[in-house]
Amino acid sequence: MSGITHIADNIGNTPLVSLSGVEGLAAGPHAAEFVGKLEYMNPGGSIKDRVAKYIDMQLGKQGIPKDALLIVAGPGNLAVSLSMIQPRPLLCLIPERTSDDRIRLLKAAGITDIVRTLDGALPGSPEHPVEIGRRIAQHHKNAVYIDEEQDRWDLGECYRELAREIVKQCDGKVDALVLGVDTGNAATHLSRALREAAPGIQIVGVEPTNSAIGETS
């Protein structure tokens, strides 16, 4: 049927909307113009759709079998996105504090292998989800640990694409970026890419009070 595309083809090019009507944002004679990038309008509901798309391309290029187990640590957004665009089974490592709603979302996405990990585990410690994921991959003969910090996934280009998209939608006038921080991967990659596209931009990260990043910074 004409007009039908693969779900991955609909990732990106999310709308940019004005936030000038939000109370408190446009106050004062020298108020800045605030706009919001609606990443939740990606098919999987988050910026991680973009990451998953690039990882899926690399999985294919690297010849990772279709029955290989993908191990993902984090709040679950990347796991949901990967389950949406590729067929490999997933094991998701999530913090103990993860809500029941998020667990139901993961299960609805077909992810039944879910491991809860210790809240606030320090990076590099045996209890940290990254270390747990790596150990599981080492002991599983057909598993791949998905680490967004690994160069093998070529995520720099993923975020450069997003940075170009943002700058183009703002007509080249971007003074600051405000974004939520979870694991810090998206914030780090996007900040680096935006500084390439818009030198001098200010980056502001927002995190919850119980964030492990804040506890270790």
Order of alpha helices (4+ residues) and beta strands (2+ residues): beta-beta-alpha-beta-alpha-beta-alpha-beta-alpha-beta-alpha-beta-alpha-beta-alpha
